[in-house]
């Protein structure tokens, strides 16, 4: 709208009957909106990059890292499609919801891929590892996702303030949609991707993670 207003004003001042007239824009909200959206986009890209880095630091498997990182854009793409058919637009509120979901949508895929990866390390065949690995943790992942979705429902529904409900709906709904999409992707496409692209090679665990795991095991044994 801001760009169209500028274009219309430029067209009007160029009209022969308006020669000598000029205009001055004291404040342009469109400029601030574009800056905010650009900041959100760059923040989302950096967030996705850091998520991929953390995944690779723990797994040390480039193919597995690529499979997990793929869950982020696929989940966001599904969310954008649903937003389009809801007749919503990509604005500061909906993009804030998408930004919040960047770190959440990869959780389901991490749990399933790690279980499949562990079975592949044990020498189990690709198809069997994908089916059993995803089946073992499928219910737990589903319950975890649904509990997160339910948490956002009170923010969206339980408020008498119409303006507050409006913003919470625009922020919370993309998160809910992306979480449901990530669950579907983690249960269906991630096992398929691990079957197709995983080589089942053994990757040495980083020394720091090994020490941390040993200390945690010792502490857990002491507590038990």
Secondary structure, 3 states (H helix, E strand, C coil): CHHHHHHHHHHHHCCHHHCCCCCCCCCCHHHHHHHHHHHHHHHHHHHHHHHHHHHHHHHCCHHHHHHHHHHHHHHHHHHHHHHHHCCCCCCHHHHHHHHHHHCCHHHHHHHHHHHHHHHHHCCCCHHHHHHHHHHHHHHHHHHHHHHHHHHHHHHHHCCCCHHHHHHHHHHHHHHHHHHHHHHHHHHHHHHHHHHHHCCCCCCCCCHHHHHHHHHHHHHHHHHC
